[in-house]
Amino acid sequence: MTHGVSKGGQVSTVPLLTVWRRLALTVQFPRRGRGLWFSIAIDAIWPFLATLTRLGWRSGPKLPSGGCLLAINHLSDVDPIVDTAFVMAHGRLPRYLAKAELWAMPVIGKVLAGGGHIPVQREARSAAEAFRHAIEAVERGECVVFYPEGTYSRGTNGWPLPGKNGIAKVALRSGVPVIPVAQWGTQRLMAPDSRKPQLWPRPRIELLAGEPVDLSRYADQPLTRKNLDAATGDIMAAITGLLAQLRNETPPQAG
């Protein structure tokens, strides 16, 4: 496995996937439950991702076999593509919460609907309905992916923004584990405001998953705004800590 040198000259802790590993994943990705259009999208996009980027991740046995939530920082439009490969490489099939407007788009809408993903509208009542569907999904054993920031990490030099507390609502009501995941490099493949990927030099993309976030102190507490915000803060702190490891940098002090 190949290790790279990150900013500051330090050696990255995340190994790149070898050519053979990338080829093996093509046939090892789980297929059951993908839906026709989501499956077509995965099979069409993965070869490009595998060959046009330098991709690596480290997680060990960090993704549970039952219902769970993945909390990931958000850097680019290509994040769901990379994150789907990461989750499927660990034998799970991701379900995403995404803006409801995407369901109206001809191709993307079919991919989202067929893949069992969860639409989120901006109205408070509709958002609550989406969270209910997310709870139902994890209770039947699904792996649901959240981008808790709700937008890209703009204006912070790539460090995560404060999170929205929807993930804390789902976690505390369902009791399933929250796995923090940090990613770095997707913004090099496609910047947040761009519609054109940058393929040369081949961008290095790394992901690092951590241990489940300890939310036990909230287990018997009322789901007040204060407690939800505190639990969300714990989740975002875990993501930021993992990102600091990926970047070999110290995150800015919360202010």
N, C-alpha and C positions, 0 to 999 in steps of 0.2 A: 504494500500500500504506500502511496506517495503522500508525504506531508509537505505543506507549503509554508512560506515565510510571510507573515502578516505585517501590518504596520508596526513599526518599532523594531523590526528585525527579529521578532520572536517567532518560534516555530509553532504553527497551528496544532491544536490538539485533535483536530478532526481529519481523519484519513479520507483521501479521495477514493471514489469507487474505481476499481480497475475496469479495463475493457471487458474482461470476462464476467465480472460481477454485473455490469450493466446489461450484457447480453443475457445472462441468466435470469435477471429480473423480468425480462420480456415475457418469459414463460412462467415465472413464479408468482406474478401478481395475481391476487384472488380475482375470480371472474363472477362468482355467484353474487347476485344482488346488485350488479352494476347497472342494469338496464341497457337497452340497445344503444341509445344515443350517447350516454355517458361512456359506455364501453368503446364505441367507435372513436370518441374523442381521445380517450386514453391511448388506444392503440395507434392513433394517428400522430399524436403529439410526443409521446415518450421517446421514439427514436431520435427526433430532433433535439430534445432536451439532453438525451444521453450522449449525443455525439458533438453538439455545439457548445456545451458548457463543461467546466471542470467541477463535478458535483461530488459532494461528500457529506456524510452525516455520522453522528455517534449518539447512540441512545442505550445500547445494551437492551436488557429486558424491561424497558420502561413503559411500553404500551400494554395496558391490561387486556385480557381477553374478553372481558365483559363491557358493560356500559361505561363510557368515560367521556370526558371533555378534554379537548386539546386547546390550549390558549397560546396563540402565536402572534408575534409582532408583525406589523404590516408595512411593507416597503414598496410594493410594485403590483401592477396588474397581473404579473405572471406568478405571484405567490401561490394561488390555488393550484396551478399546474405543478409547481415544484413540491408543494406540500402534499398533493395527492400521491405523487411518486414516493415520497417519504413514508406516508402512512401505509400505502399498499406494500412497500418493501418490508414492512413489519407485520404483514399478514392481516391488516385491517382495511376496511373500506370506509373512507371518510364521508360524512354528511355535512354539508355547509349551510350556514345561515347566510342568505344573500338578499340584496335589494329586490323587492317584488317587481320593479320595473324590468328586470332582466328576463323575467318569464315571458314578457311580451315580444322579445327579440326572436326572430325566426329560428335560427340555429341554436343559439345559446339557451333559449327557452326550452327546447326539446331536450338538450343535454341536462339541464337542471331538473326538469320534471321527471325525466326517465331515471335520473340518478337518486331520486328520493330526497333531494335537498329541500331546505325550508325557506320559504319566502318571508321577508320582513318588510312591512310597510312602516311609514314614518309615524302614523298616528299611534298614540299611546295604547289604545284598545287593540289595534292590530299587532303592535309589538308584543303585547301580553299574550296574544294568541300564538305568535311565533314561538315565544318562550315555552308555552304549554306544549307545543308540538316537539320542541327540543327535549323537554322533560320526558315526554312519551317515548321519544326515540332512544334516549339513554336507558330508560327503564326496560326497554325490550332488548338491550344489549348493544346498541349502536355506538359508534365513535363519532361524536359531533365536534366539528371544528369551529372555534370562535376566533375572530380577530377583535379582541376586546377594545382596542383603540377606536374602532369604528371608522377609521380613516388612515391615511398614510402618516408615517412618522416624519412629517415635514417640519422644517424650522428648528429641528433639535439635533442636527448632525446625525440623524439616523437613530437616535436613542428613543425608546418608546414614550409616547404621550400617556397621560393618565387614562385609565380604562373606563369604559362604560360598565355599569354594574349588572347588566343582563346576565353575564356568565355567572356572577355570584348568586343571582336568583335561581338559576337552573341548578347550580352545584348544591346549594344549601337545601333546596326543596327535594332534590332527587337523592342526595347523599353519595353520588358517584365521584370518583377521584378526578381531580383537575391536573393534567400533565402540562407543565410549562414547556414551551419549545421556542428557542431563539433561532432566527435565520439571518444570514448576512450575505449579500452579494446579488440578490435578485434585482436590486436597484441598479446594478451595473448591467444586467441583461436588458432591462427596460426601466428607464427612469419613470417616476410617477406621472409626469405630465407628457410623456412621449407615447407614440403609437408605433414606433419603429425600434425593433430590438438592436442592440449593439453586440455583434457576434465576434468582433475582433478587437483586441485579443480576447480569446475565449474567456468569458467571465468565470471566476471561481465562486461557487455558491456552497455555503456550509450551513448545516442545521445541527442543533444540539438540544436534546431532550433532557429534562431533569426529573427528579423524584416528584411524586405527587405533592402538591402544595398542602401544607397542614392547615386545614380550616376547622379543626376540631373545637377550637374555643368558641365558634359561632353555632355549634350544633344545636344547643338548647336555648339559643337566644332568639328573640323576635326578629323578624326580617324588616327591621327599620332601615331608613336611609343611611343612618350612621353605621350600622353593622354591615350593610351591603357594600358601602363605600370602603370600609376598612378591609373586608374580605377581598374586594377587587384590588385594593392597594397591595395586599399580600401576593396576589397572583401576578400583578405587574412587576413587583419587586423581584419575584422569582425569574420572570422572563428577562428583566434587565440584568440580573446577575449572570444568567447564561450568556447573554449577548456580550457582556464584558469579557467573559472567557473567550468567546469567538474572536472578538476584536483585539484582545490583549490590551485593553484600555480601561481606564477608570471612568465609570459613568459620572455625569455631572450631578452635583448635589441637588436634591429636590428643593425647590424654593417656592 
